[in-house]
Structures are given as structure tokens and as C-alpha cells.
């Protein structure tokens, strides 16, 4: 048994707001009060320190086909961002796209213990799991892209919803995935014809379905299957001046259904003069505030280098044409697509500046911290190692005002941000970085410190400079074991791969086989990732 | 007798996963659907319980592992090379061994599609999976490659004759171009064959870029091809529905190398302003794409990686195996699933014979003939399970159809890592 004694505990899921408590851990779990036995226990003095559950990242691109092409594409990203091999820890390299071990180490050193890989194409799920095996410390899971899937779109077109539902269940099991991911529904399929979608009622070429129908059906399926997370949605028009409007329309289209909208910053603009974008955070935040079953993450922009990588093929091509420079595209048969474009966000760029303040406005205008989560859509809007900087921007309005003064004047002109004086508390931060995302993910043992919770705990020294405070935890515990001391790794155990196994009518398999014969180049029999391939893993139960 | 279906053949980057293998008394009796190249993977596969050797003397596995660990531990500049015919399980351990040792690790990519990787770093790579070719491609271009000999089932499963959702008539629904310096089996199947003068790929690709941009070319012919023919190709590329260029070592290993490939990648990228166009490198060895993937997720770079400073550094020309060996910089070598003595320039091969070399391979090869320690290992995809990456980077599971008593590459490499003096204490500290 281990105890973390006398710390000020921020555990919003259990309503604990900075009260002094002892936390006891045994066998990887938080111990109930009546089972505490301090006899012979190892204890850590947390007097004067801040204790929170381990961080939970609901949306990050850390492994798999796209991330690895990003690594291969950017040798210049790695030089100068190396870590030497030390003791039994792997060496590594990479700033925006770090190698697998380095990614696990860096998350742990920042106090994060659970990270969700935000987009895996089903056909290449095996690759994601291979990299998971080399990503230490954190627990992780993969969201499976389905918004442009041929089998699904055909079933939707032909009104066979139950068949679509059974297919999704089969696909999540086959890929050992965690959640339904939707990326630019219909738009990626149209990109395979050189096009895109711009409105919710545009038609997907060859399928006579619309983005609206895809969203509705996958929302219904998610509830039917009782998946722990909700549909995780990257909407249409990402990065466009009309994105704020179509985001609001998408929220209406969801019609009160449970859903998560990811990296909302990228989808909350309105058109300004010329090619200028303006923040549409007011309208979007209002729509979010009045949709109680909706959660979002922000995808906050951080100035500096980034690597954009999404399954949104047409977006990436558009970005390539806007920026010039390198471009990777990857269309995946019958399923999805994707692309990569390296970027650098500069405060001297007016549009980058608007993107920066749009994210912060969303954070400050969405009332309920339980429904808005901290992400940078790593590595799209910024690198995850800068979460502490984002926390400082949220907690410290003077720092925010000072940074605002340094952005491009065209972005400052008429901006709402300076009027928003709200400051996040430590309790709010514990919600947006832990309790909230864990709840949205349906991970009942994550994001809190109640009895039975996973003993993933982070201990910080409170500092005036919140960036410093959150960048270097005093202690991080994973499954009850100490993994970080004074910001440095002291152990690197293997975390779990979290996946779901919804049930389905096996009659669907014959239809899927037929689809494989018609359209795939991999045998149906070789497609599924088996549990033996996963290593340490856990099936998170469905509620259906 | 038992029949194994959906077996994956590991001969080439096609990784055909529809092979049927009949096994009788633990031996392969018949193989169906396999091509002439792939037949040997099954028919000539070595699975007898052969023991490792040290200087030609048969020894126990433990002794061979101890000797390999001793050699590597004493080396100042060890080189780990090959990887492409192992599974990712073996490749991961090879990279870990390099990290632990501070060794250089390089793969057969450096003598085939290494320049393709450099072009990717410069331009990016608009690509797609092979199923998109099967289902959508109405224009296919083979440049400097000859799949009719090297990737025999490519046409039928993925490209020229494959029938897909938007290409129900297969060959009739596609236009096929071949660009090469001489007629080949592939060019015989093409609708159009453009025969280039040797060494003029770059000029021809540049000309195509100009023509696609609508600029005039003040010449009658470029690189031995008439500008009229190139204009026709440019127009077809711009107006097709979904075009795919396959490229091979005719581009990567002729004068210009990565510059040739970059020019093709630029051409393909620019075509996406007019229609959809992709490029897929014709990767040779069954899992050479996997060696790029594994090395990249572990080190950040696809080949030519040195861990000598304790962290990964990328240096084609500096940390590539041929160069390391020919300059005499490697003082010990571990060769995994590859036969460099058979394929490398003489100076590099001679160096391998002169330094203590360790070989892991299912079959006896020329490199094993000069090696100090030889581990006959299991064959992933025949008698060991594993994972390999197809030329379009789709990971495919490899099945085992017959038993073996041999250790896998992964097991031997893990054994060597554990046998290195400082290693055990380090591992204990971490977990």
C-alpha cells in the first residue's frame, strides 16, 4: 500500500475542491477508507502540494499510419529534439511528432496517464496497435474513422439501420477500437472524386446520402450499442470561414443526441474581409451551452511549429495549396482518407492570431467546464507538451492580456477576448484536463480519486506561474506505482490498451465478407486484429 | 492432411494474403494461388532443427547468443543491417538492440527505395492503398519498374486487370502506360510504352510537369520520347478519374536517384489540382515497408540511423551500410534476414568477411558463409506468426502453417539483449 498524505486534493468527480485529504493506493486502485492499513505502507508527504487524478487526453494523434508518415516526413522536426538513452529507457526524437517511447515518457512527465489516439482508419488499425505496444506508461485507446465508410453509407442509403449498427459493432471489435470517429462525413469520399461537401445536405457522390444522415445514423448506432464514449465528431468545413455556421447547424442536426465535437477551434470561424477569418466563438459557444448532451474539446492553437494531420483529405489538400510546401495524402480503400501538411503558427500572422483567440474564447464562453476539454489536437494546433501554457492562459487573465497584445493587430481589432475576464480555478482545470474527459469517454475508473478508481495520480507543487507548475509534477503515479519524480521518469511500465466489444447479430458477417470480396485487397479473414496482438489490454464494457 | 487458407506470402511487397497451403505430416505438400516467385517461400523453406554455429561449429543456442553478445559488446562501431525480410517483431528487437548498443542500424531500403524516402522528406507523398487502385484507377503508370517479373500478382490483385467497384471490367476500364529504358514484360501489357534514353528520367518528368501546367516545350523530343507523346500523356493524366503511378528502382537507382523520385512526386502532387492522382513505390522485399515503419516509429527516421551518440541520428551516405562497410567504419556486424555479401559492392562485402559478423536467417546464404556466428531462425509467415507491411503500408498478419523448433528472430535478438552485460540491471530498474 502507498499513501499520498496531506495534499490539497482536487477531485471534481467527487466534489472535492482543494480539501486536505490522504490518498491510499493498493493493487493499482484507490483504496476505500475502511480498507486503509498504513502499517508498512510507503508514504509520500504531500503537505502543501496539489493532488489531482492523472491527466486524461481525449483527443491526440500519437501513433499509427498517419503519425508515422508525419515522423518520416519531418527529419528537421527531430533534430534538436532528441532524448538520449538513459538506463533502461529508450532514446527517442521528435518535437511535433515524437517517437513512440518518447511520446509516452513526455505525457507521463506532464502528469498525464490516459491518452486517446484520435483517428485510426480501420484498415490500418493493426499498425496503431503495433505502435501502442511501443508506447509506454499511459493507458490508451483508438477512435475508428467511420464517416466515409462505404458499407455504412450503402446501408444508410438503403435504409438498413440495424445492419449499419451491427457492422459498426463488428468493426469496433475487428479493429480493437474504442469509439466511433467521424471526420468530415461524406467530404472525404467526395475528395476521392476531387470534391468535398460544404453543407449538411450535400450529397455524397455514388451513395446518395448526406453528411446529416451519416451524423444521425452514427449517433443512433452509438446509443444503440451503448458505447462508453459518444460519437467523436470532426465536422464539415474545418478551417473554413463558414465553419462556425455549419458547426451550429450540426449541433442542431444532432437534435439533443449525445455527441462530442473535437478541436472545435478549427470549426468556429466566420468570414471576414478578403481572405480573413474571424472568430465565431460567440455563436458556437451559445449553441454548445444550449445542448446539454454535447461535449467538446477545443484544439487550442499554440504558437510555434505543428504538423497538421487529419483524415480530412480535402482539407489537407486545400492547406497544401494555401501554404505551399510538403503534402502527404493517403486514401484508404472503402473507408477513409487523410493527409499531412507541416505548419508553423506565428503571432505575426493575422489568421493564426484569430485561431489562437478563437480557442480561448470558446474556453471562456462555454459555461460548463464539464463539457469543454483541454486539447491542442496534438500535433495539429500545437504540441501536447504545451498544455501547461494553455492552462496558464486559462488561469491567468493578465498573462492572457499580455499575450493578446503580441498578436497581429488585424486579429486584435474588434476581438471579444479582452473583455472576457474569467479565470479558471484549479478545480476547473482538474475538470477540463481529467474529470470531464474521463466522464465523456465513459471511463468510470479514470479522472477521479474515489474508492476503486485506477491509482493514476499526479501531485504538483503550487506555483504562481501555472505553466511552471503543470510542466513539472512532483510525483506521478500510474496504477499505484511511482513513474515520475520531480518531472523526471523513474519507471516506464506498459499501460493498457482500452477497447470495446459491443455485441451484434453475427448474420452481418456474411454481408461483410461479400463486401470484402467486392472492394478490399485484404482477406476478410486477415482483417481483424486479434486480442493476442494487443499485449496488456482491457475491454471497457458497453451499456446495452 | 490439413489445409490452411488465407495464408500471406512474404516474397514481395504485394503480400498476397489469399494463399492456400496443404500440410502433410508437418511438411508443406501443396501451395495454391501462389506466383512463381512466391512458390519458393513455401517450397524451399528451411525448417529443420538446425543448430546455430560459431565459426562453423554447431553449438547450443545459449552459447551462440553469448558469443554474439560478446562480439557486439566489444565492438566500438557495430552495424545492424537487413531487417526487410523479418517480421516487425524481429525488426523492433533489432532496433532496440541498436539503441542499447549505440549501434548503427540500416535496412535494405538504403540500396533500393532509400532515395524514395528522401524524396518523401522533400515533397511529401500523395498516395493511396492498393484497394483504391483496384476500385478506382482508370489510368495506371508504371515508371522504372517491371512488376510482371518482380510482383507477379500485382496486375491481377491490384492494378492492371483487377476488377473493382468502379472498374467492373478490369483491364478494359483502364489505360496503362509504361515508362522504361527497355521493353519489359510489363511494357508488353501496356497500352502505351514510352522508351526513354538511359538517364533521362528527370528531364522527361520535368517536361511532363511543364505540360501539365500548360506551358509549351520548345523541343521535338525529350529523353528519346516525342513531346507529342508526352503531351498526350499529360492530357490523359489531367483528365483521368483516378490515376496512380507505380515507381521502382529504375528511378531510385539511376543517375539522379532521389531527385528523380522527387520530380515524380511533385508531378503527382500537382496533378491533384486537376483530378485525383497517387503514387505508390513498388517495394520489393515482403516487409521492407515494415522496416521503414518500425525504424521510423522507434527512431524518427526510416533507414541509416546511428545511435552512437545515445540518440538517433539520420545520415544517408554516412550511416548507410554499404558506406559504413566500404570505409571500414563498422568493426562488427549483425545481419538480420538479408544477404549483403551477395548484393553489396566488393569492398563492403570484403569488410563483412573481415570483421566478426553475426547472421540471423532461415536459409543459408553467402553472408552466413563468412559469418562468425550463424543463427538459423524460423521463417515468419511459414513457421512463425508475425506482422508485415505491404507496399502501401497496410499491416498484414502472417500465419504459421508448419511447426519448427527454431527460435524466431525476435527470440534470438531478445536473448542477445538480455545477455549484454549492463542490460539486465537496467531492465530491473525500469519495470
Interface residues (C-beta under 8 A of the other chain):
Chain A: X63 X65 X68 X69 X71 X72 X73 X74 X75 X77 X78 X82 X83 X84 X85 X87 X88 X89 X90 X91 X92 X93 X94 X97 X98 X99 X100 X101 X123 X124 X126 X127 X130 X131 X134 X150 X191 X192 X193 X194 X317 X320 X321 X326 X327 X328 X329 X330 X331 X332 X333 X334 X340 X341 X491 X492 X493 X518 X519 X520 X521 X522 X523 X525 X526 X530 X533
Chain B: X5 X6 X8 X17 X18 X88 X92 X96 X99 X100 X102 X117 X120 X121 X122 X123 X124 X125 X126 X127 X128 X129 X130 X131 X132 X134 X135 X136 X157 X158 X164 X165 X241 X242 X269 X272 X273 X275 X276 X278 X292 X293 X296 X297 X298 X299 X300 X301 X302 X307 X309 X310 X311 X312 X313 X314 X387 X389 X393 X394 X395 X396 X397 X426 X427 X428 X429 X430 X431
